[in-house]
Amino acid sequence: MDTYQITLFGPLRERFGANKLNYSHPSSNTVRSLLESLDIEPDLVKVALDGVISELDQELGNTSEIAILPPVSGG
């Protein structure tokens, strides 16, 4: 298992009670499986791996930073 540091923004930070999480997850998993294991709807957020917005089927691999970005709202 690999341990990833996940940075959370907006309502996700409030939901998890922290702006960063250390999370252990099998290294062969994808962005989608990570989100599902955190009970986050994959189609409602964007995920950046090492600063690059990634597709849901992207493998996590040797990622050093994961950021989960909720949808932007406001006016």
CORDAPE-V798687 format. One record per residue. N is the residue number from 0. PSI is psi in whole degrees, -180 to 180 (999 if undefined). Layout:
BEGIN
N | PSI
N | PSI
END
This chain:
BEGIN
0 | 143
1 | 151
2 | 129
3 | 147
4 | 123
5 | 130
6 | 130
7 | 148
8 | 157
9 | -135
10 | -25
11 | -37
12 | -43
13 | -41
14 | -42
15 | -7
16 | 21
17 | 157
18 | -10
19 | 143
20 | 142
21 | 127
22 | 127
23 | 131
24 | 142
25 | 139
26 | -19
27 | 9
28 | 167
29 | 171
30 | -45
31 | -47
32 | -34
33 | -49
34 | -43
35 | -38
36 | -25
37 | 1
38 | 44
39 | 127
40 | 114
41 | -32
42 | -4
43 | -3
44 | 166
45 | 148
46 | 130
47 | 126
48 | 118
49 | 41
50 | 3
51 | 125
52 | 131
53 | 157
54 | 159
55 | -28
56 | 4
57 | 131
58 | 146
59 | -39
60 | -130
61 | 30
62 | 134
63 | -21
64 | 131
65 | 127
66 | 131
67 | 120
68 | 119
69 | 167
70 | 148
71 | 136
72 | 166
73 | -171
74 | 999
END
